[in-house]
Amino acid sequence: MCRPFIGSELFLHNEDSGNGVEISVSQGSHISLNICLQLKNVPPNLVVKSTKCYCILHCSTSFLVPCGQTLGHSQSRSEAWKDDEIVELNQKLVCHVLDGVAGKRRISMHSRGHGNSMAVETLMDFRPNEKGQGFSHCSLDVSNFPVGSYRIKWHSCLVDSQDSYWSLLPLNPGPVFFVTKPRVG
């Protein structure tokens, strides 16, 4: 049986971005994000229904975005899927779902070093509504990230009513956030 092509889009906001400002955080702070995961291309006649979606966010100081490429236009949909990081992120999602750990609202948050870079990641779960939207929030500990712009890489999956795992093709590039110098006085 050939499964239909189903993907997802990720939308992130923080308190600043709700006012039309891009996502930013002061250096030395955690970034708090409101998240919407939108399922796309779900056929209305699909026999099985999605019961839960999972998403992993991953960011590293090595994901520094060059000036002028911060609006997400530098990475197309197909480029987002070609990235080897997506395969690794999918493997992590599979492990968490299969281990049964993914039943928690926010599964985990890790900070770790990769050579000279720092990386953070978090896993979340969503209960999609009738429009295929799931909402959550999380905090990423980017307090050790230097001033700059960073892309968040992400991947998502769903588990259907028959407990089958569906890896969802990311249909938009990961969002970019800015680490800014702390305000003085």
C-alpha positions in Angstrom: 0.0 0.0 0.0 1.4 3.4 -1.0 0.9 6.1 1.7 -0.1 9.5 0.7 2.5 12.3 0.7 1.9 14.1 4.1 4.1 16.8 5.4 4.1 19.5 8.0 4.9 23.2 8.5 6.3 24.6 11.7 5.6 28.2 12.9 7.4 29.6 15.9 6.8 32.9 17.8 8.0 34.4 21.0 6.7 37.4 22.9 8.6 39.8 20.7 7.6 38.3 17.4 3.9 38.6 18.3 4.4 42.4 17.8 5.8 42.0 14.3 9.4 41.8 15.5 11.6 38.8 14.5 12.3 36.1 17.1 15.1 37.3 19.4 16.6 36.7 22.8 19.1 38.6 24.9 22.5 36.9 25.2 22.7 34.8 28.4 18.9 34.0 28.3 16.7 31.1 27.4 14.3 31.6 24.5 10.7 30.8 25.1 8.7 29.8 22.0 5.1 29.3 21.1 4.8 26.6 18.5 2.2 25.6 15.9 2.7 22.4 13.9 0.4 22.3 10.8 -0.2 19.0 9.0 -0.4 19.4 5.2 -1.7 17.3 2.3 -3.7 15.0 4.6 -6.4 13.4 2.3 -9.9 13.8 3.7 -10.6 10.1 2.9 -7.6 8.8 4.8 -8.8 5.7 6.7 -6.5 6.1 9.7 -6.5 9.3 11.7 -3.5 11.0 13.4 -3.7 10.7 17.1 -0.5 12.4 18.2 2.3 14.4 16.5 5.8 14.8 17.8 8.4 17.4 16.9 12.1 17.8 17.7 13.8 21.2 17.6 17.6 21.3 17.3 19.9 24.3 17.2 23.7 24.5 17.3 26.1 27.4 17.4 27.4 25.9 14.1 24.1 26.8 12.5 25.1 30.5 12.4 23.2 32.2 9.5 25.1 34.6 7.3 23.8 38.2 7.1 21.0 38.7 4.6 19.8 35.0 4.8 17.8 35.3 8.0 14.3 35.4 6.5 14.2 31.7 5.6 14.4 32.3 1.8 17.8 30.8 1.5 16.6 27.3 2.1 13.9 25.8 -0.1 11.6 22.9 0.8 13.7 20.4 -1.0 16.9 21.6 0.6 15.3 21.3 4.0 14.7 17.6 3.4 18.2 16.9 1.9 19.9 17.9 5.1 21.6 14.9 6.9 20.5 16.5 10.2 16.9 15.7 9.3 17.7 11.9 9.1 19.4 12.1 12.6 16.4 14.0 14.0 14.0 11.5 12.6 16.0 8.6 14.2 15.7 10.4 17.6 12.0 10.8 17.1 11.6 7.1 16.3 13.5 6.1 19.4 11.5 8.3 21.7 8.1 7.2 20.2 9.1 3.5 20.3 10.5 3.7 23.8 7.2 5.1 25.0 8.9 8.1 26.4 7.0 10.5 24.1 3.9 10.5 26.2 5.1 13.6 28.2 4.2 17.1 27.0 7.8 18.2 26.7 10.0 15.1 26.7 13.4 16.6 27.2 15.8 19.4 26.6 19.5 18.8 26.1 22.5 21.0 25.9 25.7 19.5 24.6 28.9 20.4 23.0 30.0 19.4 19.5 33.7 20.2 19.2 33.8 23.9 19.5 30.0 24.3 19.2 27.1 24.1 21.6 23.8 22.4 20.7 20.4 22.4 22.2 17.3 20.3 21.4 13.9 19.7 22.7 11.1 17.2 21.9 7.4 18.0 22.2 4.1 16.3 21.5 0.9 17.7 20.0 -2.7 16.6 19.7 -3.8 17.8 16.3 -7.2 19.4 16.0 -9.7 18.8 13.2 -7.7 21.3 11.0 -4.5 19.3 11.5 -3.0 22.0 13.8 -1.2 21.3 17.1 0.0 23.9 19.5 2.7 23.8 22.2 5.4 25.8 23.8 9.0 25.2 24.9 12.1 26.9 26.1 15.5 26.4 24.5 18.6 27.1 26.6 20.6 29.3 24.2 22.2 31.2 27.1 25.7 30.2 26.0 25.2 31.1 22.3 27.2 34.1 21.1 25.5 37.1 19.5 24.3 36.2 16.0 21.5 34.6 14.0 20.8 30.9 14.2 18.6 28.5 12.3 16.5 26.0 14.2 16.4 22.6 12.5 13.3 20.5 13.1 11.5 17.4 12.2 8.1 15.9 13.0 6.2 12.7 12.9 2.7 11.5 13.6 1.4 8.3 15.1 -1.9 7.2 13.7 -4.9 5.4 15.2 -3.3 2.0 14.3 -0.1 3.0 16.1 1.8 3.4 12.8 4.7 5.9 12.7 4.7 8.4 9.8 7.7 10.6 9.3 6.5 14.0 8.0 8.4 15.8 5.3 9.2 19.3 6.6 7.6 21.7 4.2 9.2 24.9 5.4 12.8 25.7 6.5 13.5 26.0 10.2 13.0 29.5 11.6 15.8 31.8 12.5 16.2 33.6 15.8 18.6 36.3 16.9 20.8 36.4 20.0 21.3 40.1 20.8 23.6 41.9 23.2 22.0 42.4 26.6 20.5 45.8 27.1 22.6 48.0 29.5 20.9 50.1 32.1 
